[in-house]
């Protein structure tokens, strides 16, 4: 989140709005967050689940072949995607992106370089998925943070010095190569037992569950890239810059939400293998409550302070992005209560339930985006996403509650209600500061401090269970003693 907030204005100034918007469009083909994350084909989630299941019942000898099989599949898929983008991208994408003539040559070079990065990033994603199956989410996220930070630093430096799109792509490739090497070394040190060759039965087992998860990938990618592509196709690459600014603010809240629930997939797979249904229900209720407690203040503060944040961050020229960011953050707030639940469904092998709900939502999103962007402008794509999220929630909630044998009223009481009062206190505090005629920097600092301070006081007194804190302290003591 911090890296994105710092790097975006520097990249924007180094490349200029047109080249920056084009770089954003190139990154929609990323293997981490873009179209080529589809190449994962669900193997990552399948590998995490399969490795967690074997490790949970002590079958360490079966883990190394699973890891080798997963990495082999990633390598094969990556080579195919790299060849496809390198051959087809330079021929077709400049026209699709409405690239001006002076930028076309640089874009073609950048696409070839970025195609190689697709392979490296897929291998890194594979290593992270395997680490998560081994319950080393800490190492997986550390690798991801290191790679993202290195990519951001290298691209910003090159953009400031050189200012050419192709050079930025080369810097991004070099940083990704370093990230892949580090991921491979960390994974090798954490796999139990000696190295093992890939196994055909293991590959088949992974692909069997991956087929259902793979259908979710296009939906996730569409949600992440649809706004950019629709605006780019209808309004041109310069308009994409405003979309990217709002999206990066949204990504900050999404990062907190995702981090708070990230360990649920391997945890749910572990509990499912042991048939521990009571703990699974506790995972949903307590996990959702604390996920919301850390996500809501970030999303709410960012929404209330969006105007001064954008003006201080990028200047008055991009102030229109503030309104877009507010709608984008509302989407995070709407879907946040079910983040833990959707990860739980993946972990227990019920990806098809997510597929049905998300498929309906993405169709609503696409249709509404194409209509609203022509009616209300850039904000239309964010309005469409908010509408689609409102459709997604009730469909997904039913599947999540059924999977753990819980009731809606109980879930709302345990997970959602405790967050309401602290959020209202935050809105009152931050909103009061925003109304005052203060400079933007003072508004941001005081508004965040007052709002978050009130939120923390009310949450600690009314929302956080003291038994949970005692249990957390006990776990921390046991971990220190184990070390």
Secondary structure in CASP SS format (residue, H / E / C, confidence):
PFRMAT SS
TARGET T0000
AUTHOR 0000-0000-0000
METHOD secondary structure of the structure
MODEL  1
X C 1.00
X H 1.00
X H 1.00
X H 1.00
X H 1.00
X H 1.00
X H 1.00
X H 1.00
X H 1.00
X H 1.00
X H 1.00
X H 1.00
X H 1.00
X H 1.00
X H 1.00
X C 1.00
X H 1.00
X H 1.00
X H 1.00
X H 1.00
X H 1.00
X H 1.00
X H 1.00
X H 1.00
X H 1.00
X H 1.00
X H 1.00
X C 1.00
X C 1.00
X C 1.00
X C 1.00
X C 1.00
X C 1.00
X C 1.00
X H 1.00
X H 1.00
X H 1.00
X H 1.00
X H 1.00
X H 1.00
X C 1.00
X C 1.00
X H 1.00
X H 1.00
X H 1.00
X H 1.00
X H 1.00
X H 1.00
X H 1.00
X H 1.00
X H 1.00
X H 1.00
X H 1.00
X H 1.00
X H 1.00
X H 1.00
X C 1.00
X C 1.00
X C 1.00
X H 1.00
X H 1.00
X H 1.00
X H 1.00
X H 1.00
X H 1.00
X H 1.00
X H 1.00
X H 1.00
X H 1.00
X H 1.00
X H 1.00
X H 1.00
X H 1.00
X H 1.00
X H 1.00
X H 1.00
X H 1.00
X H 1.00
X H 1.00
X H 1.00
X H 1.00
X H 1.00
X H 1.00
X H 1.00
X H 1.00
X H 1.00
X H 1.00
X H 1.00
X H 1.00
X H 1.00
X H 1.00
X H 1.00
X H 1.00
X H 1.00
X H 1.00
X H 1.00
X C 1.00
X C 1.00
X C 1.00
X C 1.00
X H 1.00
X H 1.00
X H 1.00
X H 1.00
X H 1.00
X H 1.00
X H 1.00
X H 1.00
X H 1.00
X H 1.00
X H 1.00
X H 1.00
X H 1.00
X H 1.00
X H 1.00
X H 1.00
X H 1.00
X H 1.00
X H 1.00
X H 1.00
X H 1.00
X H 1.00
X H 1.00
X H 1.00
X H 1.00
X H 1.00
X H 1.00
X H 1.00
X H 1.00
X H 1.00
X H 1.00
X H 1.00
X H 1.00
X C 1.00
X C 1.00
X C 1.00
X H 1.00
X H 1.00
X H 1.00
X H 1.00
X H 1.00
X H 1.00
X H 1.00
X H 1.00
X H 1.00
X H 1.00
X H 1.00
X H 1.00
X H 1.00
X H 1.00
X H 1.00
X H 1.00
X H 1.00
X H 1.00
X H 1.00
X H 1.00
X H 1.00
X H 1.00
X H 1.00
X H 1.00
X H 1.00
X C 1.00
X C 1.00
X C 1.00
X H 1.00
X H 1.00
X H 1.00
X H 1.00
X H 1.00
X H 1.00
X H 1.00
X H 1.00
X H 1.00
X H 1.00
X H 1.00
X H 1.00
X H 1.00
X H 1.00
X H 1.00
X H 1.00
X H 1.00
X H 1.00
X H 1.00
X H 1.00
X H 1.00
X H 1.00
X H 1.00
X H 1.00
X H 1.00
X H 1.00
X C 1.00
X C 1.00
X C 1.00
X C 1.00
X C 1.00
X C 1.00
X C 1.00
X C 1.00
X C 1.00
X H 1.00
X H 1.00
X H 1.00
X H 1.00
X H 1.00
X H 1.00
X H 1.00
X H 1.00
X H 1.00
X H 1.00
X H 1.00
X H 1.00
X H 1.00
X H 1.00
X H 1.00
X H 1.00
X H 1.00
X H 1.00
X H 1.00
X H 1.00
X H 1.00
X H 1.00
X H 1.00
X H 1.00
X H 1.00
X H 1.00
X H 1.00
X H 1.00
X H 1.00
X H 1.00
X H 1.00
X H 1.00
X H 1.00
X H 1.00
X H 1.00
X H 1.00
X C 1.00
X H 1.00
X H 1.00
X H 1.00
X H 1.00
X H 1.00
X H 1.00
X H 1.00
X H 1.00
X H 1.00
X H 1.00
X H 1.00
X H 1.00
X H 1.00
X H 1.00
X H 1.00
X H 1.00
X H 1.00
X H 1.00
X H 1.00
X H 1.00
X H 1.00
X H 1.00
X H 1.00
X H 1.00
X H 1.00
X C 1.00
X C 1.00
X H 1.00
X H 1.00
X H 1.00
X H 1.00
X H 1.00
X H 1.00
X H 1.00
X H 1.00
X H 1.00
X H 1.00
X C 1.00
X C 1.00
X C 1.00
X H 1.00
X H 1.00
X H 1.00
X H 1.00
X H 1.00
X H 1.00
X H 1.00
X H 1.00
X H 1.00
X H 1.00
X H 1.00
X H 1.00
X H 1.00
X H 1.00
X H 1.00
X H 1.00
X H 1.00
X H 1.00
X H 1.00
X H 1.00
X H 1.00
X H 1.00
X H 1.00
X H 1.00
X H 1.00
X H 1.00
X H 1.00
X H 1.00
X C 1.00
X H 1.00
X H 1.00
X H 1.00
X H 1.00
X H 1.00
X H 1.00
X H 1.00
X H 1.00
X H 1.00
X C 1.00
X H 1.00
X H 1.00
X H 1.00
X C 1.00
X C 1.00
X H 1.00
X H 1.00
X H 1.00
X H 1.00
X H 1.00
X H 1.00
X H 1.00
X H 1.00
X H 1.00
X H 1.00
X H 1.00
X H 1.00
X H 1.00
X H 1.00
X H 1.00
X H 1.00
X C 1.00
X C 1.00
X H 1.00
X H 1.00
X H 1.00
X H 1.00
X H 1.00
X H 1.00
X H 1.00
X H 1.00
X H 1.00
X C 1.00
X C 1.00
X C 1.00
X H 1.00
X H 1.00
X H 1.00
X H 1.00
X H 1.00
X H 1.00
X H 1.00
X H 1.00
X H 1.00
X H 1.00
X H 1.00
X H 1.00
X H 1.00
X H 1.00
X H 1.00
X H 1.00
X H 1.00
X H 1.00
X H 1.00
X H 1.00
X H 1.00
X H 1.00
X H 1.00
X H 1.00
X H 1.00
X C 1.00
X C 1.00
X C 1.00
X H 1.00
X H 1.00
X H 1.00
X H 1.00
X H 1.00
X H 1.00
X H 1.00
X H 1.00
X H 1.00
X H 1.00
X H 1.00
X H 1.00
X H 1.00
X H 1.00
X H 1.00
X H 1.00
X H 1.00
X H 1.00
X H 1.00
X H 1.00
X H 1.00
X H 1.00
X H 1.00
X H 1.00
X H 1.00
X H 1.00
X C 1.00
X C 1.00
X C 1.00
X H 1.00
X H 1.00
X H 1.00
X H 1.00
X H 1.00
X H 1.00
X H 1.00
X H 1.00
X H 1.00
X H 1.00
X H 1.00
X H 1.00
X H 1.00
X H 1.00
X H 1.00
X H 1.00
X H 1.00
X H 1.00
X H 1.00
X H 1.00
X H 1.00
X H 1.00
X H 1.00
X H 1.00
X H 1.00
X H 1.00
X H 1.00
X H 1.00
X C 1.00
X C 1.00
X C 1.00
X C 1.00
X H 1.00
X H 1.00
X H 1.00
X H 1.00
X H 1.00
X H 1.00
X H 1.00
X H 1.00
X H 1.00
X H 1.00
X H 1.00
X H 1.00
X H 1.00
X H 1.00
X H 1.00
X H 1.00
X H 1.00
X H 1.00
X H 1.00
X H 1.00
X H 1.00
X H 1.00
X H 1.00
X C 1.00
X C 1.00
X C 1.00
X H 1.00
X H 1.00
X H 1.00
X H 1.00
X H 1.00
X H 1.00
X H 1.00
X H 1.00
X H 1.00
X H 1.00
X H 1.00
X H 1.00
X H 1.00
X H 1.00
X H 1.00
X H 1.00
X H 1.00
X C 1.00
END
